[in-house]
Amino acid sequence: MSANMDTIWGIHAVREAVATGRPIERLHFQQGLHNPRLRQLQEECRARGIAVRFDPAPSLDRLAQRGHHQGVVAVVGAHRYGSLEEVLAQRPENALLVLLDGVQDTHNLGALIRTACVAGAHAVILPERRSAGITPAVVQSASGAVEHVPVVRVANLAQTLETLKAHSFWTFGLDERGDKSYDEVDYNGNCAIVVGGEGKGLHQLLKKNCDFLVRIPTDGKISTLNVSVAAAVVLFEAVRQRRMALRNAMAPPLSC
């Protein structure tokens, strides 16, 4: 396969690649399956002039590297990372960014990208080193979210935090020893939520560079959450606050 092509698999991931117009060389469907979602995807491919093949299950297993392909594998153009300059130039008012410090598990990274997309984050930013990248397994775990939220790779996350601050972003690091509860800070305005990797959490330099360190209080016998779950808790608190602020701004003034 060309260095400029990838394989992706799974109904959600392939459907979003087709819907968003990602360059697609061909789709492989498993012979003999009678799945309405696969039939709908086949019809969409034919309407768009995308080449379709029907192959036995072992062929798809090989293409998907034994991943859970759900009967469809696509050969697509290689994923294009965004750039920080593009994100900053195109950001809306009150942008929400997610920075990931050394997330190495592909399933966690896919889940984090999916969560960021659902929460309406405007980009996910990763370091170039000591981090998983956008692999086919990440695309499958993200259920197509990589087609909708820019993923940026940067050389240095600490320098990126400083750049964001210079562009009027508040930065919030998620740390189990943070001095504030995650629901005690204000996430309105431009904000960047910084999440550490599995096991080690945020590196010390990033902790020092964040404006706030926030924790998620726990009452159970286990005191830590999976990184993707922890990020979701904080992201959706930010979303809740932003919706509340927008609702209050649009409310008619009270009459005397």
N, C-alpha and C positions, 0 to 999 in steps of 0.2 A: 504493500500500500504506500502511496506517496506520502512524503513527510508533511504535505499540506492537507492531508485528509485524516479524519478520525472515524472510529466506529462508536456509535451510541446505541443504546437499546432500552427497551421498556416503552409501553404505550404512551405514558405521559411525556417522557423526554422526547420521543420521536415526534409526537403530535405537535408539541410546541416548536420544535425545530422547523417542521413543515409550515406551521401557521405563521411564523415570524419571517419566513423567507430565507432562512439560512441556506447557503449553497449545499445541495444534496446531489450526490452522484447517482445513488440508487437505494432502494429499500428491498430488504429481504423479508418475506413473510413465511411463516411456517406452514407447510402443506397440511391440509386436512383440518384446520381449526375453523370453527364456526362461531366466532366472537363478533357481536354487533359492532363493538368499538374498533376492531381490526377492519371489518368491512367498510366502516365509515372512513377510516384512515386510507384504505385502498382507493376509495372513490375520490377522496381529496387529492391523492397523488396523481391519479389519472387526469383530474381536472387541471392540475398544475403542470402536467407533462413530465412528471418525475418517473423515471424507470422503476419498474416493480418486478421482482422475481419471487417465485415460490419454490422453497427448498425444503428438504427433509430436516427434521429436528436436529440431528447431529451437526449439520452444516451451520445452523444458527448458534448452536452451543459453542462451536469453535470460534465463530465470528465474535460472539459475546464473551469469549474467554471464560466460559462456564458461568457467566452472570445470569441473573434472573431476567430473561429477555421478554417474557410474556408473548412470544410469538412474532416479534418484529425487531429487526436490526437495521440501522441506517448507516450508510457510508457518507459522511458529510465533510464539509470544509472544516479545517482545524479551528478550534476556538480562538477568538481574537480577544485578548485582554484589552481593557480600556486603559486610559492614562489619567493620572491625577489632574493634569492640566485640563483635559476634556471635562472631567467631572466638575471641577471648580468653575470652568467657563459656562457650563450648562446647568449648574445647580439652580433649583428654584429658591424662592424665599423660604426660610426655615427648613433648610435641608437636613436630612437625617442620614448619617453615614455609620457603617459598622466596620471596625478595624479588628482583625483577628491576629493575635500574637502567637504564631507557632502551632496552629491546629494541624495535626499530622494525620489524623484518622480520616479516611476519605468519606466514610458515612457521616461522621460529625460535620465535616466541611459541607457536604451536600445538604444536610439538615439545616445548618446555619444559613446557607444561601437561600434555601427555600423559606425559612422563617423571616429573613431580612426582606425578601420579595413580598411575602404576604403582609408584612408590617408596613410596606411602602417605603422602605429605605431606598436611598438614591444611588448607593454604591456599596460594594463590599471591598475592603482593601486588605491585601495579604502581603507579607514579606516574601521576597524572592527566595530566601534561604530558610531552612528549618520549618518548612510549611508544605502541606499538600498543595498541589496545583489542580487545575481543572482537567481531571482524567475522566474516561468514560464512566468509571464507578461513581465519581462525584456527580456527573451529569444525571445518572440514573437515580441517585439518592435525592437529588434536588428536584426531581419530578418536573423538569423543564424550566425551572426558575432561572437557570443560567442564560436563557434566551431573553430574559426580561430585566434583569438587574446587572449593571456593569460590574465586572470583577477586575480590580486593578492590582497589579503587583508592583511593589516599590522596593528600592534597595535598603531603605532604613526607616523603620516605623517611628522611631523617636524623632527623626528629622521631619517626617510626615506630620506628626503631631504639632510640631512648631509651625510648619507651613499652614496647617489648618487654623491654628490660633491666630496667625497673621491675617487670615481671611475671616475672622470674627466667629470662629467656632468655639463652643465650650466643649471640653473633653471630659468624659466620664469613664473611669476605669472600674471594671467589675472585679472586686477582690473580697475574699471572705473575711478579711480583717479591716475592711473599709470603715471609716469613721462615721459614715452616714448610711442609714437604711436607703435602699434603692427608691423607695416611695417618698422620701423626704427632700428630694432635690427637684429643681425645675428644669424640665427638658424642652421647654419652648425656645424658639430661636434656632439658629444653626447649632447642631450638636453632633458629636461623634462618640459613639459607645465603643469602648475598647475591651475586648474579651481575650483572656489568656488561653493558652493551650491546655491539653489534657495533662493532669498531674501537677505540673509546675506552676500553672497560672501565669499571671503577668510578670514579665521581667522587671527587675528593680528600677532600671532606668525609665521604663514606661510609667511605672507607678509615680515616680518623681515628676514626670512631665504632664501627668493628667491634672486637670483642675480639681476634680473630685474623685475620691475612691468610694464606691458604694458597695454595700453588702446586701445579700438576701437573708434576712433572719430566718432561722429554722428552729423547729421545736421537736423534731424527731430524733431518733437515736443515731441516724446517719446525718452528718452535717453539711454534706456537699451534694450538688446537683451535677448531672451531666452538662457539659459545656453548652450544648445546643439548647437544652431546657433552660439553663440559667440565662442565656442571652435572650430567649423568648420572653421570660418574665420581665426583664428590664425593658426590652423593646416595646412590649405592649403596654407597659406603664407609660412610656413616652408617648405612644399613640393615644392612650386615654387622655393624658393631659392636653395634648394638642387638639384633640377633638373638643374637649371641654372649653378650651380657650377660644376656639373658632365659634362654638355655639354661643358663648357669652358675648363675643364681639358682634354676632349677628342678631342677638336678641333685641327687640324694640325697647326703648327706654321706658321705665315705669312712669306712669302719669301720677300727678299729685292728687 
